């Protein structure tokens, strides 16, 4: 198989690997730094530079693979087994989730409101069991999505335009991309590698399903339990949004408004830094809420 070279960002070593390793974790043979194999582009004029694995949460590392050349090699025996035998899918066409747009700007912080949007849309995407995939691996990579082919279905990246079936994480990663959430967004790692996993463990515990040491709880979820995980997360983030509103309100200094501070400053009166911070924080929070409400109205109208 054809190989390609890329550069270690730490020591500058030229590392050679196969395109099939894109998105995989490797160790630099020269400095031993753990790296993520970068996307392979045969038409590029320069060698790509690998990225540090610490910049990629475990389930988000697939993002690099999703940006690779999407041309598919012939499906392996495992891929054929996954697509035609072990999953026992219902062969039928299921209406796709309506097109929707995310935030206008890139999201650098995964707030409860952003995560609430993500889990709600992910629920809609895999609500029908015929378009759901269990959490399984294909070699080094998780299977996040599948598209139809002549033999049934084959694995593709979660954002592939022909993808029709999604795993829990595949649906979540796609919604994060639609919401323009940065790969390095604050809270992304906690969301993907801890909060979703914790919700899965809680759902499994409710049915006395034990998760072994080192075992991924997401791999034990059936379709109904997967939807329960998303409902549990929806309740959590909805409560978090309400709690944030309460915190903002409790931090506000009673009786102090932007208009009053401006008037007091113009008259030469005393304006404390705490009063300014309180008013600004409250005004920004209200503005953010208003923007989110307007975005929801736009999304609703686009779906009508």
C-alpha positions as CSV (number, residue, x, y, z in Angstrom):
1,X,0.0,0.0,0.0
2,X,1.2,3.5,-0.8
3,X,2.7,5.4,2.2
4,X,3.1,9.1,2.9
5,X,5.3,11.2,5.1
6,X,4.4,13.8,7.7
7,X,6.3,15.9,10.3
8,X,6.5,15.6,14.1
9,X,5.6,19.1,15.5
10,X,8.1,18.6,18.4
11,X,11.3,17.3,16.9
12,X,10.7,17.9,13.2
13,X,11.3,14.2,12.4
14,X,9.9,12.9,9.1
15,X,7.6,10.0,9.8
16,X,6.3,7.6,7.3
17,X,3.0,5.7,7.6
18,X,0.0,4.4,5.5
19,X,-3.1,6.5,4.6
20,X,-5.2,3.9,6.5
21,X,-3.5,5.1,9.7
22,X,-4.9,8.7,9.4
23,X,-6.5,9.7,12.8
24,X,-4.6,6.9,14.6
25,X,-2.4,7.5,17.6
26,X,1.3,6.8,17.1
27,X,4.6,7.4,18.9
28,X,7.2,9.5,17.2
29,X,10.2,7.2,16.6
30,X,12.6,10.0,17.4
31,X,11.2,11.9,20.4
32,X,8.5,9.4,21.6
33,X,5.8,12.1,21.6
34,X,2.3,10.7,21.2
35,X,0.8,12.1,17.9
36,X,-2.3,11.8,15.8
37,X,-1.5,10.9,12.2
38,X,-2.6,13.9,10.0
39,X,-4.9,13.8,7.0
40,X,-3.4,12.4,3.8
41,X,-3.7,14.6,0.7
42,X,-1.8,13.1,-2.3
43,X,-2.0,16.4,-4.2
44,X,-0.4,18.5,-1.4
45,X,2.8,20.3,-2.2
46,X,4.2,20.0,1.3
47,X,4.3,17.4,4.1
48,X,1.5,17.7,6.6
49,X,2.3,18.2,10.3
50,X,1.0,15.8,12.9
51,X,-0.9,17.1,16.0
52,X,-0.4,16.3,19.6
53,X,-2.8,13.7,20.9
54,X,-3.5,15.8,24.0
55,X,-5.3,18.2,21.8
56,X,-7.8,15.5,20.8
57,X,-10.2,13.9,23.3
58,X,-10.4,10.2,22.7
59,X,-13.7,10.2,20.7
60,X,-12.9,13.5,19.0
61,X,-9.8,12.2,17.4
62,X,-11.9,10.9,14.6
63,X,-12.2,14.5,13.4
64,X,-8.8,14.2,11.8
65,X,-9.9,11.0,10.0
66,X,-13.0,12.8,8.8
67,X,-11.0,15.4,7.0
68,X,-9.0,12.7,5.2
69,X,-9.5,11.7,1.6
70,X,-13.0,10.1,1.7
71,X,-12.4,7.6,-1.1
72,X,-13.1,4.2,0.4
73,X,-11.0,1.0,0.0
74,X,-12.9,-2.3,-0.6
75,X,-14.7,-3.2,2.7
76,X,-12.8,-5.6,4.9
77,X,-14.3,-8.8,6.2
78,X,-15.1,-7.0,9.4
79,X,-16.8,-4.1,7.6
80,X,-18.9,-6.6,5.6
81,X,-19.9,-8.4,8.8
82,X,-20.9,-5.2,10.5
83,X,-22.9,-4.0,7.5
84,X,-24.7,-7.1,6.5
85,X,-24.9,-9.6,9.4
86,X,-24.1,-8.6,13.0
87,X,-26.3,-5.4,13.1
88,X,-29.4,-6.9,11.4
89,X,-30.7,-3.6,10.1
90,X,-34.2,-3.1,8.7
91,X,-33.8,-2.5,5.0
92,X,-36.0,0.6,4.5
93,X,-35.6,4.2,3.6
94,X,-36.1,6.5,6.6
95,X,-36.7,10.2,6.2
96,X,-33.6,12.2,7.0
97,X,-33.4,14.8,9.7
98,X,-34.4,18.2,8.3
99,X,-31.5,20.4,7.3
100,X,-30.8,22.9,10.1
101,X,-28.2,25.5,10.8
102,X,-26.1,25.9,13.9
103,X,-24.8,29.0,15.5
104,X,-23.8,31.9,13.3
105,X,-20.3,32.2,14.8
106,X,-17.8,29.5,15.7
107,X,-18.4,28.1,19.2
108,X,-15.3,28.2,21.4
109,X,-17.1,27.1,24.6
110,X,-19.6,24.3,24.9
111,X,-22.2,26.0,27.2
112,X,-25.2,24.0,28.5
113,X,-27.3,25.7,25.8
114,X,-25.0,24.5,23.0
115,X,-24.9,21.0,24.4
116,X,-28.7,21.0,24.8
117,X,-29.1,21.8,21.1
118,X,-26.6,19.1,20.2
119,X,-28.3,16.3,22.1
120,X,-31.8,17.3,21.0
121,X,-30.8,17.2,17.3
122,X,-28.8,14.0,17.8
123,X,-31.9,12.4,19.3
124,X,-33.9,13.4,16.2
125,X,-31.2,12.0,13.9
126,X,-31.2,8.5,15.4
127,X,-34.7,8.3,16.9
128,X,-35.6,5.7,14.3
129,X,-33.8,2.4,15.0
130,X,-33.3,1.8,11.3
131,X,-30.8,4.7,11.1
132,X,-29.0,3.9,14.4
133,X,-25.6,2.2,14.7
134,X,-24.3,0.5,17.8
135,X,-20.9,1.7,19.2
136,X,-18.4,-0.6,17.5
137,X,-14.8,-0.4,16.2
138,X,-13.5,-1.1,12.7
139,X,-9.8,-1.7,13.4
140,X,-8.3,1.4,15.0
141,X,-11.4,3.5,14.4
142,X,-14.9,3.7,15.7
143,X,-17.7,3.3,13.2
144,X,-19.6,6.6,13.5
145,X,-21.7,6.4,10.3
146,X,-22.5,4.2,7.3
147,X,-23.7,4.7,3.8
148,X,-25.5,2.4,1.5
149,X,-23.4,0.5,-1.2
150,X,-24.0,-2.4,-3.6
151,X,-23.5,-5.0,-0.8
152,X,-25.5,-3.3,1.9
153,X,-23.7,-0.7,4.0
154,X,-20.1,0.5,4.5
155,X,-18.4,2.7,7.2
156,X,-17.9,6.4,6.3
157,X,-17.0,9.5,8.3
158,X,-19.8,11.0,10.3
159,X,-20.0,14.0,8.1
160,X,-20.0,12.1,4.8
161,X,-22.7,13.5,2.6
162,X,-24.0,10.0,1.8
163,X,-24.1,8.8,5.4
164,X,-27.5,7.4,6.4
165,X,-26.9,5.6,9.7
166,X,-25.2,7.0,12.8
167,X,-23.9,5.8,16.1
168,X,-24.6,7.9,19.2
169,X,-21.2,9.6,19.0
170,X,-21.5,9.9,15.2
171,X,-24.7,11.8,15.6
172,X,-23.3,14.0,18.3
173,X,-20.1,14.8,16.4
174,X,-22.1,15.7,13.3
175,X,-24.3,18.1,15.4
176,X,-21.2,19.6,16.9
177,X,-19.9,20.3,13.4
178,X,-23.3,21.8,12.4
179,X,-23.2,24.0,15.5
180,X,-19.7,25.2,14.4
181,X,-18.1,24.0,17.6
182,X,-14.4,24.2,17.5
183,X,-12.4,21.0,17.8
184,X,-10.5,22.7,20.7
185,X,-13.7,24.2,22.2
186,X,-13.6,24.5,26.0
187,X,-15.6,21.7,27.5
188,X,-15.6,19.5,24.4
189,X,-13.4,16.8,25.9
190,X,-15.5,16.7,29.1
191,X,-18.7,16.4,27.0
192,X,-17.5,13.6,24.7
193,X,-15.3,11.6,27.0
194,X,-17.0,12.0,30.4
195,X,-20.5,13.4,30.4
196,X,-21.9,11.1,27.7
197,X,-20.1,8.1,29.1
198,X,-21.4,8.9,32.6
199,X,-24.9,9.1,31.3
200,X,-24.5,5.7,29.6
201,X,-23.2,4.2,32.8
202,X,-26.2,5.6,34.7
203,X,-28.7,4.2,32.1
204,X,-27.0,0.8,32.2
205,X,-27.0,0.8,36.0
206,X,-30.8,1.3,36.0
207,X,-31.1,-2.1,34.2
208,X,-28.4,-3.7,36.4
209,X,-26.1,-3.9,33.4
210,X,-22.5,-4.2,34.7
211,X,-19.6,-2.5,32.9
212,X,-16.3,-4.3,33.2
213,X,-13.1,-2.6,34.0
214,X,-11.7,-1.0,30.8
215,X,-14.9,-1.7,29.0
216,X,-16.6,1.1,27.0
217,X,-20.1,1.5,28.4
218,X,-21.3,3.0,25.0
219,X,-20.6,-0.4,23.4
220,X,-23.2,-2.1,25.7
221,X,-26.1,0.3,24.8
222,X,-29.0,-0.9,22.6
223,X,-31.1,1.6,20.6
224,X,-33.6,2.3,23.4
225,X,-30.9,2.8,25.9
226,X,-29.0,5.1,23.5
227,X,-32.1,7.3,23.3
228,X,-32.4,7.2,27.2
229,X,-28.8,8.5,27.4
230,X,-29.8,11.5,25.1
231,X,-32.9,12.2,27.2
232,X,-30.9,12.1,30.4
233,X,-28.3,14.5,28.9
234,X,-31.2,16.8,27.7
235,X,-32.6,16.9,31.3
236,X,-29.1,17.7,32.7
237,X,-28.3,20.5,30.3
238,X,-31.8,22.0,30.6
239,X,-31.3,22.1,34.4
240,X,-27.8,23.6,33.9
241,X,-29.3,26.4,31.8
242,X,-31.9,27.2,34.4
243,X,-29.2,27.1,37.1
244,X,-27.0,29.5,35.1
245,X,-30.0,31.9,34.9
246,X,-30.4,31.7,38.6
247,X,-26.7,32.4,39.2
248,X,-26.8,35.5,36.9
249,X,-29.8,36.8,38.7
250,X,-28.4,36.2,42.2
251,X,-25.1,37.9,41.2
252,X,-26.9,41.0,40.1
253,X,-26.8,44.0,42.4
254,X,-30.4,44.9,43.1
255,X,-31.6,48.3,41.8
256,X,-28.5,48.9,39.6
257,X,-29.1,49.3,35.9
258,X,-27.0,50.4,33.0
259,X,-29.0,53.6,32.6
260,X,-28.5,54.5,36.3
261,X,-24.8,53.9,36.1
262,X,-24.4,56.1,33.0
263,X,-26.5,58.9,34.6
264,X,-24.5,58.7,37.9
265,X,-21.2,58.8,36.0
266,X,-22.3,61.8,34.0
267,X,-23.1,63.6,37.2
268,X,-19.7,62.8,38.7
269,X,-21.2,60.3,41.2
270,X,-19.5,57.2,42.6
271,X,-19.6,54.1,40.4
272,X,-18.0,51.0,41.8
273,X,-16.3,48.3,39.8
274,X,-18.6,45.7,41.2
275,X,-21.6,47.6,40.0
276,X,-20.1,47.9,36.5
277,X,-19.3,44.2,36.3
278,X,-22.7,43.2,37.6
279,X,-24.5,45.3,35.0
280,X,-22.3,44.3,32.1
281,X,-22.5,40.6,33.0
282,X,-26.3,40.8,33.2
283,X,-26.6,42.7,30.0
284,X,-24.4,40.3,28.1
285,X,-26.3,37.4,29.4
286,X,-29.6,38.9,28.3
287,X,-28.2,39.7,24.9
288,X,-26.9,36.1,24.5
289,X,-30.3,34.7,25.5
290,X,-32.0,37.0,22.9
291,X,-29.6,35.9,20.2
292,X,-30.4,32.2,21.0
293,X,-34.1,33.0,20.9
294,X,-33.7,34.6,17.5
295,X,-31.7,31.7,16.2
296,X,-34.4,29.3,17.4
297,X,-37.0,31.3,15.5
298,X,-34.9,31.2,12.4
299,X,-34.4,27.5,12.7
300,X,-38.1,26.9,13.2
301,X,-39.1,28.9,10.2
302,X,-36.6,27.2,8.0
303,X,-38.2,23.8,8.9
304,X,-41.7,24.9,8.1
